[in-house]
Amino acid sequence: MVPRRVSDTKAIVRILTQTFRASHLSVASLLGVAGFLYALKSGRFRNLNLLFSGTRQGDEDDDDDAILVPGLQNLGNNCFLNVILQALASCKDFRSYLQWVIDDASEAVSGQEDEQFPLTLALSDLLQELCTVGRRQSVSSPRQVMLALTHYVRNFNLTCQQDAAEALLHLISSLQEEIVVCYRPTKTSNLSDIMFSRNLRMVAAPSEEGLNDLKRWHKHLRGPFDGILGSTLMCRTCSSQISLEFQFFHTLPLSPLLYSGSSNIVLGCTLENCLKKFLGAEKVENYFCHRCWHVAAVKYLSAMRATEFNQTDIEKIKNCGGDDQCDCKASHHLLRMPWSNSYSFILKQLTIARFPKLLCIQVQRASLNMFGESVKLSGHIAFPLVLDLSLFSPSSIGLNIEKNDMSQYLNPEASSRNHGGMYRLVTVVEHFGMTGSGHYTVYRSVRVASQEEEDCEELRWFSISDSEVGRVSESDVLGAEASLLFYEKL
């Protein structure tokens, strides 16, 4: 007897061969099919028989495994978008965010929702449809979302091989562009009255109306994927904080650990290893520390023969703030002072200043080899079902880092990092093939009614490849070579 997996593979190959003879496919399509066949040959579809469970099970409605979620039509090389849509369907906070925007906007643009918010409405409807659980296999269409998205990303071809992470960023930015019109400040308040210092401290207490507008503005423009990264530049030599900057992020781009001089992922590499690498302090070479220079200048002038001019220069340098705008270096007494940037020990460190409700981690698997060619970094990176980001708080590096109350303002729902950094895995996106081509599949979790206990839900995992859906186990999910990981805040 021929094994079921082999027969399935042969059937797929036969269908594809007939398709090739009957149609003209592009090079990108052939490469995508090649990546799919490579995945079949190498056993990467560990549950191939489950992908066809909907057609085999037929009317076996009594079988508990027959419970499925809808698949998505592939309208032409858009598997990269399909996996993102399936991933977002499993993110409860994202669906709630879209519904809140729609409800809040109905007052501002009453009767014109379809014209003002085509992408928001189409996406919300599709995600609700993808959350429908049934005992028969169904297939939904992403056409309306693609048509609405095309209006905002005209230079991003949705029917051509694209990167899934890039598609997610385009989708988020397009939503922000569309829903920004929802915000309308009240006539009795003005956001310009709310002033912030350089380090995001609130220095002017706003009125109650102003705070309400500010919170509403944040809910519109800061979606569930929006977090804040802080970048700190510090000098260990003079124990000074050189700079503190903040930037928003939608995804965390993590690089895997590689063997020295190769493009192979280290055996046993974990997501925690990648996070430590991303958030760990790194030395900055050849950086000019102005504070260190001022300290050295005082010592240099003090060691010289005391003169009236020396004392004047010393007092000037001591009273100087030590910033990069001063003219202390113009003194002719300091022209011969020996100096090297290596005298300062500069460290740069990233910190997560605000935890997002939905954490998307992008595993950067594209790299360049020694010939400058793009290659894919293959290999498994272990990731947990529950992730605690509070374990990756800034490590002590011997500096007195300035404490501020920024975290309370940016993250009001969490009084401390220890209570605001727990996440649960909801979706895993996997890519087969080479960089720039291949095929995307997704594992997504869905809560369904328990068959054993009333009023209880249990978590199910599904493997989805466009329109094909099958149930899988947690071990199958944890064995994936993830490209994107979606975590939901607990």
Residue pairs with C-beta under 8 A, 6 or more apart in sequence:
4 49
5 48
5 49
8 48
8 49
8 52
9 40
9 41
9 48
12 37
12 40
13 37
16 33
16 37
19 25
25 33
28 77
28 160
28 161
28 437
29 77
31 161
31 433
31 434
31 436
31 437
31 438
32 77
32 79
32 161
32 433
32 437
32 438
32 439
34 433
34 437
35 432
35 433
35 434
35 437
35 438
35 439
36 432
36 433
36 438
36 439
38 44
38 432
38 433
39 45
39 432
39 433
39 439
40 48
44 432
44 481
45 51
45 441
45 463
45 465
46 472
46 476
46 479
47 463
47 470
47 471
47 472
47 476
49 56
49 470
50 463
50 470
50 471
50 472
51 463
51 465
51 468
51 469
51 470
52 468
52 470
53 65
53 66
53 68
53 137
53 469
53 470
53 471
54 68
54 136
54 137
54 468
54 469
54 470
55 137
57 63
57 65
57 66
60 66
61 135
64 451
65 471
66 135
66 136
67 133
67 134
67 135
67 448
67 460
67 471
68 133
68 134
68 135
68 136
68 137
68 138
68 462
68 469
68 470
68 471
69 89
69 130
69 131
69 132
69 133
69 444
69 446
69 462
69 464
69 469
70 129
70 130
70 132
70 134
70 138
70 139
70 140
70 469
71 137
71 138
71 139
71 140
71 464
71 466
71 467
71 468
71 469
72 82
72 85
72 86
72 130
72 139
72 140
72 141
72 142
72 464
72 466
72 467
73 139
73 140
73 141
73 142
73 143
73 466
73 467
74 82
74 466
74 467
75 141
75 142
75 143
75 146
75 159
76 159
77 159
77 160
77 161
78 142
78 146
78 158
78 159
79 439
79 440
79 441
79 465
79 466
80 161
80 162
80 163
80 164
80 167
80 440
81 142
81 145
81 146
81 158
81 162
81 164
81 167
82 142
82 440
82 442
82 464
82 466
83 164
83 429
83 440
83 441
83 442
83 464
83 484
84 164
84 167
84 168
84 171
84 429
85 123
85 126
85 127
85 130
85 142
85 145
86 130
86 427
86 442
86 444
86 464
87 426
87 427
87 429
87 442
87 444
87 484
87 486
88 94
88 95
88 123
88 127
89 95
89 126
89 127
89 130
89 131
89 444
90 426
90 427
90 444
90 445
90 446
90 486
91 224
91 358
91 426
91 427
91 486
91 488
92 488
93 224
93 357
93 358
93 488
93 489
94 127
94 223
94 224
94 225
94 358
95 124
95 127
95 128
95 131
97 223
97 224
98 120
98 123
98 124
98 127
99 124
100 219
101 117
101 120
101 179
101 182
101 220
102 113
102 117
102 120
102 121
102 124
104 182
104 216
104 220
105 113
105 116
105 117
105 120
105 179
105 181
105 182
106 113
108 181
108 182
108 184
109 115
109 116
109 117
109 181
113 121
114 121
116 178
116 181
117 178
117 179
118 147
118 148
118 151
118 178
119 145
119 148
119 149
119 151
119 152
119 174
119 175
119 178
120 175
120 178
120 179
122 144
122 145
122 147
122 148
123 145
123 148
123 171
123 175
125 144
126 140
126 142
126 144
126 145
129 140
130 140
131 446
132 138
133 446
133 448
137 469
139 467
146 158
149 158
149 170
149 171
149 174
150 158
152 170
152 173
152 174
152 177
152 178
153 170
153 174
156 162
156 166
156 167
156 170
161 436
161 437
161 438
164 429
164 431
164 440
164 483
164 484
165 251
165 362
165 483
165 484
168 250
168 251
168 360
168 484
169 250
169 251
172 223
172 225
172 250
175 223
176 221
176 223
179 220
180 220
180 221
182 220
183 216
183 217
183 220
183 221
185 191
185 213
186 209
186 212
186 213
188 209
189 206
189 207
189 209
189 210
189 212
189 213
190 210
191 210
191 213
191 214
191 217
193 204
193 206
193 207
193 210
194 202
194 204
194 206
194 210
194 211
194 214
195 202
195 203
195 204
196 202
196 203
197 203
198 244
199 244
199 402
199 404
199 406
200 246
200 404
200 406
200 409
200 410
201 404
201 405
201 406
202 409
206 214
222 248
224 356
224 357
224 358
225 250
225 251
225 356
225 357
225 358
225 360
226 248
226 249
226 250
226 356
227 248
227 249
227 250
227 252
227 352
227 353
227 354
227 355
227 356
227 359
228 246
228 247
228 248
228 249
228 352
228 353
228 354
228 410
229 246
229 247
229 248
229 249
229 350
229 351
229 352
229 353
230 244
230 245
230 246
230 350
230 351
230 352
230 353
231 243
231 244
231 245
231 246
231 247
231 348
231 349
231 350
231 351
232 241
232 243
232 244
232 348
232 349
232 350
232 351
232 394
232 401
233 241
233 242
233 243
233 244
233 284
233 287
233 346
233 347
233 348
234 240
234 241
234 242
234 346
234 347
234 348
234 349
234 397
234 399
234 401
235 242
235 289
235 291
235 292
235 344
235 345
235 346
235 347
236 345
236 346
236 347
236 397
236 398
236 399
237 289
237 292
237 343
237 344
237 345
238 289
238 291
238 292
238 295
238 344
239 398
239 399
239 400
240 289
240 291
240 322
241 399
241 401
241 402
242 289
242 291
242 346
244 402
246 353
250 360
251 360
251 361
251 362
251 484
252 275
252 278
252 359
252 360
252 361
252 362
253 278
253 362
253 364
254 271
254 274
254 275
254 277
254 278
254 361
254 362
254 363
254 364
255 274
255 277
255 278
255 364
256 265
256 266
256 269
256 274
256 363
256 364
256 365
256 377
256 379
256 381
257 265
257 266
257 269
257 273
257 274
257 277
258 264
258 265
258 266
258 377
259 265
259 266
263 367
263 369
263 375
263 377
264 377
264 379
265 377
265 378
265 379
265 380
265 381
266 273
267 379
268 382
269 379
269 380
269 381
269 382
270 381
270 382
270 383
271 361
271 381
271 382
271 383
271 384
271 387
271 485
272 384
272 391
272 392
274 363
274 381
275 389
275 392
276 392
278 350
279 349
279 350
279 351
279 352
279 392
279 394
280 349
280 395
281 347
281 348
281 349
281 395
281 397
282 347
282 348
282 349
283 345
283 346
283 347
284 346
284 347
284 348
285 341
286 341
286 342
287 341
287 344
287 346
288 341
288 344
289 341
289 344
289 346
290 322
290 323
290 324
290 326
291 322
292 343
292 344
293 322
293 329
293 339
294 317
294 320
294 322
294 328
296 337
296 339
296 343
297 317
297 328
297 334
297 337
298 314
298 317
298 318
300 334
300 337
301 310
301 313
301 314
301 317
301 333
301 334
302 310
302 314
304 310
304 333
309 333
310 333
313 331
313 333
313 334
316 328
316 331
317 328
320 326
320 328
328 334
347 397
349 394
349 395
349 397
351 393
351 394
352 389
352 392
352 421
353 406
353 407
353 410
354 407
354 410
354 411
355 389
355 411
355 414
355 420
355 421
355 489
356 489
357 488
357 489
358 486
358 487
358 488
358 489
359 387
359 389
359 423
359 486
359 487
359 488
359 489
360 484
360 485
360 486
360 487
361 484
361 485
361 487
362 483
362 484
363 381
363 482
363 483
363 484
363 485
364 377
365 376
365 377
365 378
365 431
365 435
365 483
366 374
366 375
366 376
366 377
366 435
367 374
367 375
367 376
367 377
368 374
368 375
369 375
374 435
374 436
375 435
376 431
376 433
376 434
376 435
378 481
379 481
380 479
380 481
381 481
381 482
382 478
383 425
383 428
383 478
383 482
383 485
384 425
385 424
385 425
385 474
385 478
386 422
386 423
386 424
386 425
386 490
387 422
387 423
387 424
387 425
387 487
388 421
388 422
388 423
389 421
389 422
389 423
390 417
390 418
390 419
390 420
390 421
390 422
391 421
393 417
394 401
407 417
408 415
411 420
413 420
414 420
414 421
420 489
422 489
422 490
423 487
423 488
423 489
423 490
424 487
424 488
424 490
425 445
425 477
425 485
425 486
425 487
426 444
426 445
426 486
426 487
426 488
427 442
427 443
427 444
427 445
427 484
427 485
427 486
428 442
428 443
428 444
428 477
428 480
428 482
428 484
428 485
428 486
429 440
429 441
429 442
429 443
429 482
429 483
429 484
429 485
429 486
430 440
430 441
430 442
430 443
430 480
430 481
430 482
430 483
431 438
431 439
431 440
431 481
431 483
432 438
432 439
432 440
432 441
433 439
439 465
440 483
441 463
441 464
441 465
442 463
442 464
443 461
443 462
443 463
443 464
443 472
443 476
443 477
443 480
444 461
444 462
444 464
445 459
445 460
445 461
445 462
446 459
446 460
446 461
446 462
447 457
447 458
447 459
447 460
448 457
448 458
448 460
449 456
449 457
450 456
450 457
450 458
460 471
461 471
461 472
461 473
461 474
461 476
461 477
462 469
462 470
462 471
462 472
463 469
463 470
463 471
463 472
463 476
